[in-house]
Amino acid sequence: MRMGAGAWVRSALREAASVLWPVACAGCGAADVAVCDACAAELRGPLVRESLDGVPLVAAAVYDGAVRSLVGACKERGGRAEARALAVGLARAVAGAPEGALVSVPPSRGGMRRRGFDPLALILRAAGLRAVPLRRVGGSGAQKERSVEARAVAARGSLAVPARAAARIEGSRVVVVDDVVTSGATAREALRALRAAGCRPVAIAAVARTPKRGTRH
């Protein structure tokens, strides 16, 4: 079957663009595609389920390999293709969690200053999900380089429900949403802040969970 004129032009443009601006999969490095099918499929596998202090935690994937690379690329570059791939996973995690209003974990202040954008907000937007963002009230800073114990200490008292949203969600069932749950310190602080505001946290939903305790079902 002959290629139509429009399809031929689009194909030629893609080929030219691949020479001028080479693209590689953020997950595995495969050429000519921002996120390959194999890496995207990592976010469509069995959900990771566990309990964090008695609250169900649901994640789309283990934070490892291609998924870790996709999350890193989204956080550092704000790539739309990466955000769309991660959004599929986040939407699945939310759908697999008990129902409740979504409340998102904010980025660290340092991360926001450095990047100029909120990676989780990009993922939520790509997933077509709306969430009430918690706000930073302490200088906990980035958690990445800290030990588990240091993360717990730094996170304590660092989050709060914005005043403009507190009255609206008070007494409501809420689901904490994050991109990655690692030690669980930030998720626990989010649960504390929500309970302090009179909310009822019923689940934590994330794109990925570190492979320490998660099991797939």
VOBA-1610 file (N, C-alpha, C; in pm, whole numbers, padded with zeros to 5 digits, always signed):
BEGIN
Met+00085-00119+00000Met+00000+00000+00000Met+00089+00124+00000Arg+00057+00219-00091Arg+00138+00338-00103Arg+00112+00433+00012Met+00215+00501+00057Met+00204+00599+00165Met+00146+00727+00109Gly+00044+00784+00176Gly-00014+00911+00134Gly+00086+01024+00146Ala+00058+01135+00078Ala+00150+01248+00078Ala+00173+01302+00219Gly+00063+01316+00296Gly+00076+01369+00432Gly+00159+01279+00520Ala+00135+01146+00510Ala+00210+01050+00591Ala+00356+01050+00550Trp+00381+01065+00420Trp+00520+01067+00372Trp+00593+01187+00427Val+00528+01303+00426Val+00590+01426+00478Val+00620+01412+00627Arg+00523+01358+00704Arg+00543+01341+00847Arg+00659+01246+00876Ser+00665+01137+00797Ser+00773+01041+00815Ser+00909+01105+00784Ala+00914+01186+00677Ala+01038+01252+00639Ala+01081+01352+00746Leu+00984+01424+00801Leu+01015+01521+00906Leu+01068+01452+01032Arg+01005+01339+01068Arg+01052+01263+01184Arg+01194+01215+01164Glu+01223+01167+01040Glu+01357+01116+01011Glu+01459+01229+01018Ala+01422+01346+00965Ala+01514+01460+00970Ala+01536+01506+01113Ala+01429+01507+01192Ala+01440+01550+01331Ala+01527+01455+01411Ser+01517+01325+01379Ser+01597+01227+01454Ser+01746+01245+01428Val+01780+01304+01311Val+01921+01330+01280Val+01968+01458+01349Leu+01883+01562+01343Leu+01920+01691+01400Leu+01911+01691+01552Trp+01807+01628+01604Trp+01785+01623+01748Trp+01760+01479+01791Pro+01865+01399+01807Pro+01848+01257+01840Pro+01768+01238+01968Val+01678+01141+01965Val+01594+01109+02080Val+01625+00967+02125Ala+01627+00947+02255Ala+01648+00814+02310Ala+01552+00792+02425Cys+01508+00670+02440Cys+01415+00636+02548Cys+01478+00669+02683Ala+01404+00743+02765Ala+01455+00780+02898Ala+01468+00659+02990Gly+01398+00551+02956Gly+01403+00433+03042Gly+01517+00338+03011Cys+01544+00318+02881Cys+01645+00217+02843Cys+01745+00264+02740Gly+01723+00383+02683Gly+01817+00435+02585Gly+01788+00394+02442Ala+01677+00325+02416Ala+01643+00286+02279Ala+01631+00411+02191Ala+01677+00400+02067Ala+01684+00516+01979Ala+01548+00554+01921Asp+01535+00684+01893Asp+01424+00742+01816Asp+01289+00739+01885Val+01287+00725+02016Val+01160+00729+02087Val+01187+00778+02230Ala+01100+00868+02280Ala+01122+00925+02413Ala+01095+00823+02523Val+00991+00741+02503Val+00961+00631+02596Val+00918+00512+02511Cys+00996+00405+02513Cys+00963+00289+02430Cys+00849+00208+02491Asp+00790+00123+02411Asp+00676+00043+02455Asp+00712-00048+02572Ala+00832-00104+02568Ala+00873-00196+02674Ala+00883-00125+02809Cys+00940-00005+02809Cys+00953+00070+02934Cys+00817+00119+02983Ala+00733+00163+02889Ala+00599+00207+02928Ala+00520+00092+02990Ala+00544-00029+02940Ala+00472-00146+02991Ala+00507-00177+03136Glu+00624-00130+03182Glu+00662-00151+03322Glu+00564-00086+03419Leu+00492+00014+03371Leu+00396+00085+03455Leu+00254+00031+03439Arg+00242-00076+03363Arg+00110-00136+03342Arg+00103-00279+03396Gly+00202-00317+03475Gly+00204-00451+03532Gly+00123-00460+03660Pro+00139-00571+03734Pro+00067-00588+03860Pro+00101-00476+03959Leu+00001-00430+04031Leu+00021-00323+04128Leu+00102-00372+04248Val+00176-00281+04308Val+00249-00308+04431Val+00159-00264+04546Arg+00133-00356+04638Arg+00043-00326+04750Arg+00110-00358+04882Glu+00092-00271+04978Glu+00136-00296+05115Glu+00057-00205+05208Ser+00091-00208+05334Ser+00027-00122+05433Ser+00134-00036+05499Leu+00109+00094+05507Leu+00200+00185+05573Leu+00129+00240+05697Asp+00171+00191+05812Asp+00108+00230+05939Asp-00043+00210+05936Gly-00085+00098+05877Gly-00226+00064+05873Gly-00304+00126+05759Val-00238+00207+05676Val-00305+00271+05562Val-00261+00199+05434Pro-00356+00157+05349Pro-00319+00089+05225Pro-00231+00177+05136Leu-00123+00119+05085Leu-00036+00188+04991Leu-00041+00110+04859Val-00071+00181+04752Val-00080+00119+04619Val+00013+00195+04525Ala+00102+00122+04458Ala+00192+00182+04360Ala+00183+00104+04229Ala+00212+00173+04120Ala+00203+00108+03989Ala+00320+00017+03961Ala+00434+00044+04023Ala+00554-00034+03991Ala+00656-00021+04103Val+00755-00108+04097Val+00869-00098+04187Val+00963+00009+04133Tyr+01018+00088+04222Tyr+01108+00196+04185Tyr+01247+00139+04156Asp+01263+00094+04033Asp+01387+00029+03995Asp+01397+00030+03842Gly+01515+00009+03791Gly+01535-00008+03647Gly+01477+00105+03564Ala+01399+00067+03462Ala+01343+00164+03368Ala+01251+00263+03436Val+01172+00216+03533Val+01079+00306+03603Val+01156+00415+03676Arg+01263+00376+03743Arg+01345+00475+03813Arg+01402+00577+03715Ser+01447+00531+03600Ser+01503+00622+03501Ser+01397+00717+03445Leu+01277+00667+03424Leu+01168+00752+03374Leu+01132+00859+03476Val+01124+00820+03603Val+01094+00917+03708Val+01203+01024+03714Gly+01329+00980+03707Gly+01439+01075+03710Gly+01436+01172+03594Ala+01405+01123+03474Ala+01398+01209+03357Ala+01285+01310+03368Cys+01171+01265+03421Cys+01057+01355+03439Cys+01091+01463+03540Lys+01159+01425+03648Lys+01193+01522+03752Lys+01297+01623+03705Glu+01392+01578+03626Glu+01501+01666+03587Glu+01469+01748+03462Arg+01393+01692+03369Arg+01369+01762+03242Arg+01223+01803+03224Gly+01134+01745+03302Gly+00993+01777+03283Gly+00940+01729+03149Gly+00996+01618+03099Gly+00956+01568+02968Gly+00810+01525+02963Arg+00741+01565+02858Arg+00598+01531+02845Arg+00577+01382+02821Ala+00662+01322+02741Ala+00647+01179+02713Ala+00665+01098+02840Glu+00766+01134+02920Glu+00788+01064+03046Glu+00671+01085+03141Ala+00621+01210+03148Ala+00507+01240+03235Ala+00384+01159+03194Arg+00362+01145+03064Arg+00246+01068+03016Arg+00259+00921+03054Ala+00379+00866+03039Ala+00399+00725+03075Ala+00378+00704+03224Leu+00432+00792+03306Leu+00415+00781+03451Leu+00271+00805+03492Ala+00202+00889+03417Ala+00062+00919+03447Ala-00026+00795+03434Val+00007+00711+03338Val-00069+00586+03323Val-00057+00503+03451Gly+00065+00497+03505Gly+00086+00422+03628Gly+00014+00485+03745Leu+00023+00616+03759Leu-00042+00682+03872Leu-00193+00666+03866Ala-00250+00677+03748Ala-00395+00659+03734Ala-00436+00519+03775Arg-00354+00419+03741Arg-00385+00281+03781Arg-00376+00265+03933Ala-00277+00329+03994Ala-00263+00319+04140Ala-00381+00384+04210Val-00424+00500+04161Val-00539+00568+04220Val-00665+00483+04204Ala-00682+00425+04086Ala-00800+00341+04062Ala-00798+00217+04150Gly-00679+00169+04187Gly-00668+00049+04270Gly-00674+00076+04418Ala-00684+00203+04457Ala-00688+00241+04599Ala-00832+00269+04640Pro-00860+00267+04770Pro-00993+00307+04817Pro-01025+00449+04769Glu-01151+00476+04748Glu-01192+00604+04691Glu-01179+00717+04793Gly-01134+00831+04747Gly-01122+00949+04832Gly-01073+01068+04752Ala-01086+01186+04807Ala-01034+01307+04742Ala-00882+01299+04738Leu-00824+01341+04627Leu-00679+01332+04611Leu-00609+01453+04672Val-00504+01425+04747Val-00421+01529+04808Val-00277+01498+04772Ser-00207+01593+04708Ser-00073+01565+04658Ser+00036+01618+04750Val+00147+01546+04750Val+00265+01586+04828Val+00344+01688+04746Pro+00380+01802+04805Pro+00455+01904+04730Pro+00602+01869+04717Pro+00672+01925+04619Pro+00816+01904+04609Pro+00887+01979+04721Ser+01011+01941+04747Ser+01090+02018+04843Ser+01111+02158+04787Arg+01135+02252+04877Arg+01157+02390+04831Arg+01281+02400+04744Gly+01385+02326+04783Gly+01507+02328+04703Gly+01486+02271+04565Gly+01411+02161+04558Gly+01382+02100+04429Gly+01300+02191+04340Met+01203+02261+04400Met+01119+02352+04323Met+01202+02469+04270Arg+01291+02522+04353Arg+01376+02633+04307Arg+01469+02588+04195Arg+01523+02470+04208Arg+01620+02421+04109Arg+01553+02388+03977Arg+01437+02322+03983Arg+01371+02280+03860Arg+01282+02388+03800Gly+01213+02460+03887Gly+01117+02559+03840Gly+00981+02500+03809Phe+00958+02373+03843Phe+00828+02310+03821Phe+00811+02196+03919Asp+00686+02151+03934Asp+00652+02040+04022Asp+00630+01915+03938Pro+00720+01816+03943Pro+00704+01697+03860Pro+00574+01622+03885Leu+00531+01613+04011Leu+00406+01542+04039Leu+00288+01613+03978Ala+00290+01746+03976Ala+00182+01821+03913Ala+00175+01790+03763Leu+00292+01774+03698Leu+00293+01737+03556Leu+00230+01601+03534Ile+00263+01506+03622Ile+00210+01370+03609Ile+00059+01369+03633Leu+00015+01440+03735Leu-00129+01448+03763Leu-00204+01509+03645Arg-00149+01614+03588Arg-00213+01680+03474Arg-00222+01584+03355Ala-00113+01512+03332Ala-00113+01417+03220Ala-00213+01304+03242Ala-00239+01272+03369Ala-00335+01166+03401Ala-00478+01217+03405Gly-00496+01348+03393Gly-00630+01405+03401Gly-00686+01402+03543Leu-00596+01404+03642Leu-00638+01398+03783Leu-00616+01533+03850Arg-00706+01566+03942Arg-00693+01691+04017Arg-00672+01657+04164Ala-00580+01728+04227Ala-00549+01701+04367Ala-00528+01832+04442Val-00562+01831+04568Val-00533+01944+04656Val-00388+01931+04700Pro-00302+02028+04670Pro-00162+02017+04711Pro-00143+02057+04857Leu-00071+01975+04931Leu-00030+02016+05064Leu+00075+02127+05050Arg+00105+02196+05158Arg+00206+02302+05151Arg+00319+02274+05250Arg+00435+02324+05217Arg+00552+02312+05302Arg+00547+02419+05411Val+00565+02377+05534Val+00568+02472+05645Val+00699+02465+05722Gly+00788+02375+05683Gly+00918+02360+05748Gly+01026+02348+05644Gly+01148+02367+05685Gly+01260+02360+05592Gly+01322+02222+05585Ser+01240+02120+05556Ser+01292+01983+05556Ser+01394+01959+05445Gly+01382+02034+05334Gly+01477+02016+05225Gly+01458+01884+05153Ala+01548+01856+05059Ala+01540+01731+04983Ala+01573+01613+05073Gln+01502+01502+05049Gln+01520+01383+05131Gln+01616+01281+05070Lys+01654+01300+04947Lys+01721+01197+04868Lys+01847+01142+04934Glu+01931+01230+04988Glu+02061+01186+05040Glu+02058+01150+05188Arg+01943+01155+05253Arg+01935+01132+05397Arg+01910+00986+05429Ser+01951+00946+05550Ser+01921+00812+05598Ser+01772+00803+05632Val+01725+00680+05655Val+01584+00661+05690Val+01550+00739+05817Glu+01637+00731+05917Glu+01611+00801+06043Glu+01611+00952+06023Ala+01707+01003+05945Ala+01715+01147+05920Ala+01595+01196+05841Arg+01545+01114+05750Arg+01427+01152+05674Arg+01307+01170+05765Ala+01290+01077+05858Ala+01176+01082+05950Ala+01182+01208+06035Val+01302+01241+06085Val+01317+01360+06170Val+01290+01487+06087Ala+01347+01493+05966Ala+01334+01612+05883Ala+01190+01634+05837Ala+01116+01526+05814Ala+00980+01538+05762Ala+00880+01580+05868Arg+00911+01554+05993Arg+00814+01578+06100Arg+00775+01725+06108Gly+00645+01752+06095Gly+00594+01888+06105Gly+00618+01973+05983Ser+00655+01913+05869Ser+00693+01991+05751Ser+00579+02015+05653Leu+00463+01951+05673Leu+00352+01966+05580Leu+00226+02013+05652Ala+00139+02081+05578Ala+00011+02125+05633Ala-00090+02136+05520Val-00218+02129+05555Val-00325+02150+05457Val-00344+02300+05440Pro-00342+02351+05318Pro-00362+02495+05297Pro-00495+02541+05358Ala-00495+02659+05417Ala-00614+02710+05483Ala-00733+02717+05388Arg-00708+02752+05263Arg-00817+02768+05168Arg-00885+02634+05133Ala-00812+02523+05158Ala-00867+02392+05126Ala-00914+02316+05249Ala-00871+02360+05368Ala-00898+02285+05490Ala-01048+02268+05514Ala-01124+02375+05501Ala-01267+02367+05527Ala-01337+02277+05426Arg-01287+02277+05302Arg-01350+02199+05196Arg-01332+02050+05214Ile-01215+02008+05265Ile-01190+01864+05275Ile-01198+01811+05417Glu-01226+01898+05513Glu-01237+01852+05651Glu-01345+01745+05663Gly-01312+01635+05729Gly-01406+01524+05745Gly-01414+01431+05626Ser-01342+01464+05517Ser-01349+01384+05395Ser-01252+01267+05397Arg-01285+01163+05321Arg-01191+01055+05292Arg-01092+01108+05190Val-00963+01092+05216Val-00861+01146+05127Val-00756+01040+05093Val-00699+01054+04975Val-00592+00967+04927Val-00468+01051+04904Val-00360+01018+04971Val-00233+01087+04952Val-00170+01040+04820Val-00129+01134+04737Val-00070+01100+04607Val+00074+01151+04603Asp+00166+01064+04558Asp+00307+01102+04545Asp+00364+01031+04423Asp+00482+01077+04378Asp+00544+01009+04265Asp+00614+00882+04311Val+00698+00893+04416Val+00771+00777+04466Val+00763+00775+04618Val+00734+00658+04674Val+00740+00639+04818Val+00867+00559+04846Thr+00959+00618+04921Thr+01086+00551+04952Thr+01084+00502+05096Ser+01133+00583+05189Ser+01132+00543+05330Ser+00992+00549+05390Gly+00904+00628+05331Gly+00770+00646+05384Gly+00758+00766+05477Ala+00870+00837+05502Ala+00868+00950+05595Ala+00776+01062+05546Thr+00783+01096+05419Thr+00699+01203+05367Thr+00553+01161+05366Ala+00526+01035+05329Ala+00387+00986+05330Ala+00330+00989+05471Arg+00409+00949+05568Arg+00362+00952+05708Arg+00334+01095+05753Glu+00419+01188+05713Glu+00397+01328+05749Glu+00270+01382+05683Ala+00244+01340+05559Ala+00121+01380+05492Ala-00001+01326+05566Leu+00006+01201+05610Leu-00104+01143+05687Leu-00127+01222+05816Arg-00018+01257+05883Arg-00030+01333+06007Arg-00097+01469+05983Ala-00051+01540+05878Ala-00105+01672+05848Ala-00253+01664+05814Leu-00291+01562+05741Leu-00432+01548+05702Leu-00520+01515+05823Arg-00471+01428+05908Arg-00549+01396+06029Arg-00562+01518+06119Ala-00455+01598+06127Ala-00459+01718+06209Ala-00562+01817+06155Ala-00588+01811+06025Ala-00686+01900+05963Ala-00827+01841+05963Gly-00843+01725+06029Gly-00974+01664+06039Gly-01014+01576+05923Cys-00917+01538+05841Cys-00946+01451+05727Cys-00927+01304+05767Arg-00976+01215+05681Arg-00963+01071+05704Arg-00883+01007+05591Pro-00752+00995+05607Pro-00672+00931+05501Pro-00709+00783+05487Val-00742+00743+05366Val-00782+00604+05343Val-00682+00528+05257Ala-00586+00598+05195Ala-00489+00529+05110Ala-00376+00623+05071Ile-00270+00562+05022Ile-00158+00633+04960Ile-00142+00573+04821Ala-00141+00656+04719Ala-00124+00609+04582Ala+00001+00674+04523Ala+00083+00593+04457Ala+00209+00644+04402Ala+00242+00580+04269Val+00325+00647+04194Val+00376+00588+04070Val+00461+00466+04102Ala+00549+00481+04202Ala+00643+00372+04232Ala+00675+00365+04381Arg+00717+00246+04422Arg+00757+00219+04560Arg+00893+00153+04559Thr+00982+00196+04646Thr+01112+00132+04652Thr+01095-00017+04684Pro+01182-00103+04630Pro+01162-00248+04641Pro+01204-00309+04774Lys+01180-00238+04884Lys+01219-00291+05015Lys+01118-00391+05068Arg+00990-00349+05064Arg+00888-00432+05126Arg+00771-00464+05033Gly+00762-00393+04921Gly+00646-00410+04834Gly+00636-00549+04774Thr+00515-00596+04761Thr+00490-00724+04693Thr+00385-00701+04586Arg+00393-00777+04479Arg+00300-00761+04368Arg+00186-00860+04380His+00065-00811+04343His-00055-00894+04345His-00128-00883+04211
//
